[in-house]
Amino acid sequence: MRMPSLWQVLLAASLLNAADLAAEDLRPPTLKGTYSDVCVHPESGDLLGTELSFTRSGDVTYVLMQGYEGEAVPPELLTVTYRGAQMYVTAEGGGDVLAMELKGTALYVRWLGRRLGSSGSERDVLHHGVAVWAGGEPAYCGARGKSSASG
């Protein structure tokens, strides 16, 4: 019985590792918990920002989008859709509301359809934390930028 050469073994191992890495890069992450940029206005005490709270049911990821414009505005229940490695928050009628990218514990969002985030910009950064509606206490606006709710 002939033994494979060291070169053949190393080549086979490197091909398996490359295939594993390529497969991981194509799958979007599963979003869990809450991501927020909600903060307290230092002069008025108003809550400002957006929270996205994710949960799964079967194959569907739902997101409760809670905005704060001085106080809580009515929340929206939306779904997360995936197109390749891209993630979107989608309204019931099928229109995309947000494009999302997860980097570490930060969720980078780009508002779509002429919507603007709490910063007045098309782009916001939300951080993993505890939702205000679940007892999280946000930092003051402007303290280290807009801070996320923490518990």
C-alpha positions as CSV (number, residue, x, y, z in Angstrom):
1,M,0.0,0.0,0.0
2,R,1.4,3.3,-1.1
3,M,1.4,6.2,1.5
4,P,0.5,9.7,0.2
5,S,3.4,12.2,0.1
6,L,3.5,15.0,2.6
7,W,2.9,17.4,-0.3
8,Q,-0.4,15.6,-1.2
9,V,-1.6,15.7,2.4
10,L,-0.8,19.4,2.8
11,L,-2.5,20.3,-0.5
12,A,-5.6,18.4,0.5
13,A,-5.7,20.1,3.9
14,S,-5.3,23.6,2.4
15,L,-8.1,23.0,-0.1
16,L,-10.4,21.8,2.7
17,N,-9.6,24.9,4.8
18,A,-10.1,27.2,1.8
19,A,-13.5,25.6,1.1
20,D,-14.6,26.1,4.8
21,L,-13.6,29.8,4.8
22,A,-15.4,30.5,1.5
23,A,-18.6,28.9,2.8
24,E,-18.5,31.0,6.0
25,D,-18.0,34.3,4.1
26,L,-21.2,33.7,2.1
27,R,-23.6,33.3,5.0
28,P,-24.9,36.4,6.8
29,P,-24.8,36.4,10.6
30,T,-27.9,35.5,12.6
31,L,-29.0,38.6,14.4
32,K,-30.1,38.2,18.0
33,G,-30.9,40.6,20.8
34,T,-31.2,44.4,20.6
35,Y,-29.0,47.0,18.8
36,S,-29.5,50.6,19.7
37,D,-28.3,54.2,19.4
38,V,-30.8,55.6,21.8
39,C,-29.6,58.4,24.1
40,V,-31.0,60.9,26.5
41,H,-30.9,64.6,25.4
42,P,-28.9,66.3,28.2
43,E,-31.0,69.4,28.4
44,S,-34.6,68.2,27.8
45,G,-34.3,64.6,29.0
46,D,-35.9,63.4,25.8
47,L,-35.1,60.0,24.4
48,L,-33.7,60.1,20.9
49,G,-32.7,57.2,18.6
50,T,-33.6,53.8,17.2
51,E,-33.7,50.3,18.7
52,L,-33.8,47.1,16.6
53,S,-34.7,44.0,18.6
54,F,-34.4,40.7,16.8
55,T,-36.1,37.3,17.4
56,R,-36.5,34.2,15.3
57,S,-39.6,32.0,14.6
58,G,-38.8,29.0,12.4
59,D,-36.9,30.3,9.4
60,V,-38.1,33.9,9.8
61,T,-36.1,36.6,11.7
62,Y,-38.4,39.3,13.0
63,V,-37.3,42.8,14.1
64,L,-39.2,45.1,16.4
65,M,-38.1,48.6,15.3
66,Q,-38.7,51.1,18.1
67,G,-38.0,54.8,17.4
68,Y,-37.6,57.5,20.0
69,E,-38.3,61.1,19.1
70,G,-38.6,62.7,22.5
71,E,-40.6,59.7,23.6
72,A,-41.3,56.3,22.2
73,V,-43.1,56.3,18.8
74,P,-45.3,53.3,17.9
75,P,-43.1,50.3,17.1
76,E,-43.1,48.5,13.8
77,L,-42.8,44.7,13.4
78,L,-40.7,44.0,10.3
79,T,-38.8,41.0,8.9
80,V,-35.2,40.5,8.0
81,T,-34.5,39.4,4.4
82,Y,-31.3,38.0,3.0
83,R,-29.9,38.4,-0.5
84,G,-26.6,36.6,-0.6
85,A,-24.5,38.1,2.2
86,Q,-26.6,41.3,2.3
87,M,-29.2,41.8,5.1
88,Y,-32.2,44.1,4.9
89,V,-35.1,45.0,7.2
90,T,-38.2,44.7,5.1
91,A,-41.7,46.1,5.6
92,E,-44.9,43.9,5.2
93,G,-45.5,45.3,1.8
94,G,-42.1,44.2,0.7
95,G,-40.2,47.5,0.7
96,D,-36.8,47.6,2.2
97,V,-36.4,50.0,5.1
98,L,-32.8,49.4,6.1
99,A,-29.7,47.7,4.8
100,M,-27.5,46.2,7.6
101,E,-24.0,45.0,8.2
102,L,-22.8,43.4,11.4
103,K,-19.2,44.2,12.5
104,G,-18.3,42.8,15.9
105,T,-20.9,44.2,18.4
106,A,-21.9,47.1,16.1
107,L,-24.7,47.0,13.5
108,Y,-24.1,49.4,10.7
109,V,-27.4,50.5,9.1
110,R,-28.2,52.5,6.0
111,W,-31.7,53.9,5.8
112,L,-33.5,53.4,2.5
113,G,-36.4,55.1,0.8
114,R,-35.5,58.6,1.8
115,R,-35.7,57.8,5.5
116,L,-33.2,59.3,7.9
117,G,-32.0,57.9,11.1
118,S,-32.0,59.7,14.5
119,S,-28.7,61.3,13.6
120,G,-30.3,63.0,10.6
121,S,-28.1,60.9,8.4
122,E,-28.7,58.0,6.0
123,R,-26.3,55.9,8.1
124,D,-26.2,55.1,11.8
125,V,-24.3,52.7,14.0
126,L,-26.3,50.7,16.6
127,H,-24.6,48.9,19.4
128,H,-25.6,45.6,21.1
129,G,-27.3,46.3,24.4
130,V,-30.5,46.1,26.4
131,A,-33.6,47.7,24.9
132,V,-35.1,50.7,26.7
133,W,-38.5,49.0,26.7
134,A,-36.8,46.1,28.5
135,G,-35.2,48.2,31.2
136,G,-32.0,49.5,29.5
137,E,-30.8,52.9,30.6
138,P,-29.2,54.9,27.7
139,A,-26.3,57.3,28.2
140,Y,-26.6,61.0,27.6
141,C,-26.4,62.1,23.9
142,G,-22.9,63.4,23.1
143,A,-21.2,61.4,25.9
144,R,-18.8,59.4,23.7
145,G,-21.0,60.0,20.7
146,K,-24.5,58.6,20.8
147,S,-24.4,55.7,23.2
148,S,-26.3,52.5,23.2
149,A,-28.8,51.4,25.9
150,S,-27.1,49.3,28.4
151,G,-28.3,47.3,31.4
